[in-house]
Amino acid sequence: MPQKLKLDSESFGPLSFPVFYGQRLYNAWTGDNVQLVASLLGTWIVVSSLMKLVLAVRSALRPSTLQTYCHSQTGSWALVTGASDGLGRGFVDELLERGFNVLLHGRNHEKLKRITAELAHQYPRRTVDFVVADASRHDHPETAVIEKVKHLPGRLTILVNNVGGITTKPTFVAIDELSAGDVDIQINLNDRFPTQIIRGLLPTLRKNQPSVILNCGSAAPLAGVPYIAVLSATKAYIHTLTTALQSELIADSLTQEKRSGVEIQGYIVGSTRSAQNTTEIPFFMLSARECARGCLSKVGSGRALEFPHWKHAMLSLLINLIPESILRNTMTKEMKARNLEQMKGE
């Protein structure tokens, strides 16, 4: 143990006051009880950090269990919402390559028809179909999707809740500049529709087990990004919904009468190229196909939320190391600049 200080504070003249209290503080810190508590706390932090590192490495090296869900003799199907471009299209291509038939969801009939024809030619051994539903509406657009699934020539074993994003033009807008309709559309698109799809298809996924639900979240809620406040909040909902449902499904599997056989996993998606996201972040930016491949590689990790790629995880780690005041000021200036730039273009 460090030796206690025995200084005559009065001999330090004007500095006697800080020396006196500094000595008392140091001697209290070097006490046996304080040192024991500090040692235990330090050990806990080190062990906890090592466990997180081990789990992260295990998650990165562990093979995906995706093929577990390709088990139906009549054909295993995956439903991808928001499948016509961006990350959704990346999921479609990756799943087709892995032997799944795919049901594409979108809101543009002609676009989906054209993409389906292209995919059928590209993957002649797979079956590709589509369903049209506007996820931004509130009049139960999920009903069309649920009904379509009931008539698939096979079993749905994978649900990819990818649909979402920002529908406002310009994209970066203060919340009080949005109309009530704009807010409702974003909530419908990012939260209501995915939730209703899960509610409506969970009985089918239980029947077709083993099956899996994959929810696409965002890195935006980790920092609470200004000028896309509604998106940040709605994606935080997806994260919470995923973790809550994972616990719910685990609870179901504890009873033999209602064994679910359904897994669920969510993804904290960082910067990914798409029609909506055209801002390049050097090194950390992923293509839609690369991000989708990363998501599918994490299936079966046992963790409710995963980063699709180590680049996204690294960026999150670096951001967490920045003091909050500095991060907030830097991010606010950047987003304000984007807001003003888009306003000038209007």
Salt bridges, closest charged atoms under 4 A:
ASP85 OD2 - LYS111 NZ 2.85
ASP93 OD2 - ARG89 NE 3.19
GLU94 OE1 - ARG98 NH1 2.36
GLU94 OE2 - ARG289 NE 2.50
GLU94 OE2 - ARG293 NH2 3.29
GLU97 OE2 - ARG289 NH2 2.88
GLU110 OE2 - HIS109 ND1 3.48
GLU118 OE2 - ARG114 NH1 3.30
ASP129 OD2 - LYS148 NZ 3.09
ASP139 OD2 - ARG137 NH2 2.92
GLU142 OE2 - HIS140 ND1 2.94
GLU142 OE1 - ARG192 NH2 3.15
GLU147 OE2 - LYS150 NZ 3.08
ASP252 OD2 - ARG206 NH2 2.48
GLU280 OE2 - ARG273 NE 2.77
GLU290 OE2 - HIS309 NE2 3.65
GLU324 OE2 - ARG328 NH2 3.93
GLU334 OE2 - ARG338 NE 2.92
